[in-house]
Amino acid sequence: MTSSEIIIKEFKEFNLEEGYLIDGFPSVGLTSAIATESMIHTSQFELGGIIDSKNFPPISVIKEGKPNHPSRIFINEDLKVGVFSSYLNLDQSLHRQVSESMLEWSKKHKIKLIVSSVAVKSDKEDSQMMGVGSTDSARKKIEEIGLKVLDHGTIPGIPGRLLNEGSITNQDVIVIIFKTTGKGPDFKSSAELCMVMSKLIPGASCDIPSLQKEAEKAEATIKETQEESTHLKDSMYR
């Protein structure tokens, strides 16, 4: 499957009809990527494919001695959940293509709900999470899990594009808005985001005691990948 320059390669057949897709691309403070990484490790997901593009930096992420593609798709067929997980902090020029690929993939696999998230920088301790939905049913779901629905504001990047297209095609999309300091691994925001995602997805779980350990590992890998990506980009376009 391709959307412009984005290529999705699936390694196995799976059935996610009426299921869920989680957007796990990194955001401010790395909270989104860390939260999805934690859910992958605690809810028994399997590698189902990769996301690639000639515009992605050519990097291999080595884990336990084995090479890994930096942008992967993880699947849990029992829960009917797919996760687009990435260590790459993508340039804004790729946000439209990646979001279109997610929407095409969701349509192909008859996904019921896409869950994404976006960070807002804040130093306040009591900052409340909120949600935005692409449809009436998505907004109702946000209220059902105890979150306030955002009335006015702007949602940038991949989450914003998912919301816009979802509202036109009647695809349920929920974007969780969370606060982060943007400094280092934000364990509190990661744990809270993971818990909210698990409320939206029946059967999904977050092992909070192990979250800090997973967060430290994920944060180190993501940062290293982003640094290498920057070096590569600088050398490629000199």
Stockholm file with secondary structure:
# STOCKHOLM 1.0

chainA/1-238         MTSSEIIIKEFKEFNLEEGYLIDGFPSVGLTSAIATESMIHTSQFELGGIIDSKNFPPISVIKEGKPNHPSRIFINEDLKVGVFSSYLNLDQSLHRQVSESMLEWSKKHKIKLIVSSVAVKSDKEDSQMMGVGSTDSARKKIEEIGLKVLDHGTIPGIPGRLLNEGSITNQDVIVIIFKTTGKGPDFKSSAELCMVMSKLIPGASCDIPSLQKEAEKAEATIKETQEESTHLKDSMYR
#=GR chainA/1-238 SS CEETTEEEEESSCCCCTTCEEEEECCCGGGHHHHHHHHHHHHTTCEEEEEEEETTSCCCCEEETTEEECSEEEEEETTTTEEEEEESCCCCGGGHHHHHHHHHHHHHHTTCSEEEEEEEEECCCTTCCCEEEESSHHHHHHHHHTTCEECCSCCCCHHHHHHHHHHHHHTCEEEEEEEEECCSSCCHHHHHHHHHHHHHHSTTCCCCHHHHHHHHHHHHHHHHHHHHHHHHHHHHHTC
#=GC SS_cons         CEETTEEEEESSCCCCTTCEEEEECCCGGGHHHHHHHHHHHHTTCEEEEEEEETTSCCCCEEETTEEECSEEEEEETTTTEEEEEESCCCCGGGHHHHHHHHHHHHHHTTCSEEEEEEEEECCCTTCCCEEEESSHHHHHHHHHTTCEECCSCCCCHHHHHHHHHHHHHTCEEEEEEEEECCSSCCHHHHHHHHHHHHHHSTTCCCCHHHHHHHHHHHHHHHHHHHHHHHHHHHHHTC
//
